[in-house]
Amino acid sequence: MRQTWRWFGPADEIRLSEIRQTGAEGIVSALHHIPSGALWQIEEIRARQDLIEAGGLTWDVVESLPVSEAIKTQSGPWRAHLDSYRQSLRTLAACGIETVCYNFMPVLDWTRTDLTAQQPPGGHAMRFDLVDFALFDCFLLARDGAGQDYSAALVEEAAARHADMDDAERMALASNVVAGLPGANERWTLEDVRDQLGAYADIDADRLRANLIDFLSEVVPVAEEVGIRLCCHPDDPPFPLLGLPRVMSSLDDYRQVLGAVDSPANGATLCTGSLGVAPEFDPVAFVEALGPRIHFVHLRNTKRDGASDGARHSFHESPHLEGDTDMVATIRALMAEEARRKSQGRTDAQIPMRPDHGQALLSDLERPMMPGYPLVGRLRGLAELRGVMAALA
């Protein structure tokens, strides 16, 4: 697999010169300063490419070219946003970029309740605590009907925890949850979240899935024409939150969506950390079922812990080889898929991967960083994953 590293652009606290020292071969980046739905101009793309190449690296994957809420809900200027998306794909292809990751999660891009949970060895990890999230949903956001989405025991525990919190702790929890809202540079208020939720009042999972398929029907022909591989990131975490539907949380979800728009340009981003929160997730089965359509891989691990409520679970970001996902078996399956592609003469035989997320370790604890994206923690993960690949090879 081609070893890449996510870089958030000039605002990223981690410098390209540091990334080169990790041994990463390519960069995963996006133009986060451009609003969702707007056109990516060639000058902006070239400027980011030039910056990356001046650092001795290449821009291998766009993550992400965001799908606007208007497209997801098919409301407002969604058709104009589709036009911008198609043209942005053409422009990216003209600049030589062939892999574009996106997601179709409504409102939330990812959700955690603690961005710096203390770990026994001394580092920090991001964590999703289901009790804290129910507390946020029921008592801070105060969403209508929120209490009905959780068991009575969980709501009671959340209420007791809420009563024990002071205002600073409540504000910190709310800030952690909204940190996962779309856009690396955006900060939303609780009122903003309520407004966004209102747009989905009449959209259930079937409707959202239909909207996703409609979106792909519009953009995949362009991607196929210009040689772009689109790959959808799974829901993170892979279960409904805030009353919002989720439609990319399982192998079956991917089968439905990839089958509905059956094109090599319509593919998957395999994120072992997101999908691996579900106890039933089998990464090897995922690769064996969808291998030819996996265009990008996030190798990270999570560990279920704490409270659960039906299909929803508490979890934390674990070291890459120590979570609930069998990373060795996953990499073995992916390398077998690469060998099949090579035997078929595919030009994309080498799948780009990145060591997604990581625990903050050592000097990470003394410098600012994007939540979940430390330098030393990800370097440890990349080194471990590189060791697994070398052993299996």
PyMOL commands that set and color helices and strands:
alter all, ss='L'
color gray80, all
select helices_A, chain A and resi 16-22+42-54+69-73+78-94+130-140+146-149+152-164+167-178+190-198+205-226+251-260+272-275+283-293+327-344+362-366+375-392
alter helices_A, ss='H'
color red, helices_A
select strands_A, chain A and resi 2-6+26-29+58-63+99-103+114-118+124-128+229-233+266-271+294-298+301-309+312-318+352-354
alter strands_A, ss='S'
color yellow, strands_A
deselect
rebuild
show_as cartoon
